[in-house]
Amino acid sequence: YIPNAFSPNGDGINDCFKIKQQGRLKYFELTIFNRMGNRVFFTNDVNDCWDGTYNGQLQNSGNFVYYLKITNECRENVTSGNLLLIR
């Protein structure tokens, strides 16, 4: 499951953008870019999530682009999409 929006406002609900994956993965890569094309988040850990910051600074509300690459026992899947950060 890939959410299309999150609201990192400290209320404990949707404070972090995370891919919800079931099953075993051989490889996981999540990259998030701002509208200027700067990479604001990267992880290889499926349990990690983005809190809406970049270099310790809160990012403004707006659209971001994610790039997701996963490999499981059967195949590799690469996908990308839009993500809305709501403050």
N, C-alpha and C positions, 0 to 999 in steps of 0.2 A: 504494500500500500504506500502510495506517495501522496502526501498532503499537498494542496496547492496554495495554502496560506497558513500563517501562524502569527501569534501576537505576543512577543516577548515583553510582557509588562509586569512580571513578577507576581501574578495572581495564582500561579501554579497550574494554569490551564493553557495548553498550547504555547508554552514559553520557549520551546525549543523545536527546531525543524529536524525531524528524524525519519528515516526510511524504516518502515515496519516490514521486516522480512521474516518469513517462516521457512524452515528447512535449513540445511547446511549449505554454506557457501565456500567455494575454494578461493574466491577473490571478490573484494568489494572496494569500490572507489567512488567517492562522492566529492564533487567540486561545485562550488557556488560562485557565480560571477555577479558583479554589480552591472548597472547599465552602461558604465564606461568600459567594461571588459576586464576590470581588475578582479583577480581571484581573491575573494574575501574569506573563503573557507575551503579546507581540503581535509579529508580523512580516509583512511583505509580500514577504520574500525566500525563495523556495523552497529555497535552500541553507542557510538559517539553522535552528537547532535550539534547543530549550529544555534547559538544563542542570540543571533542578530547583531553581533559586534564584529569589528574589523580593526585589528591592531589596538584593541582595548577601547575603541570608540563605538558608541551606539550608532547603528546605521539608521538613516531616515526611512520612513514608510515609503514603500514603492515596490516595483517589480525587480526581481532577480532571476537569473537563469541557473538551473542546476544541470549537471552532467553526471549521469550515473552509469557505472560499468560494473556488472556483476557476472560471476561465473559460478555455476553450480555443477552438479555431477553430470548434467546432460548437455549444457550449452552455455555460450556467452551471450549476454544481453546488454546492449548499450542503448540508453535512452536519454533524452533531455526534455526540459520543459520549463515553464514559468512558475515562479513562486512569489507570492505576495506577502510582504512583511507589513504588518499593521501595528501601528503604535497608538 
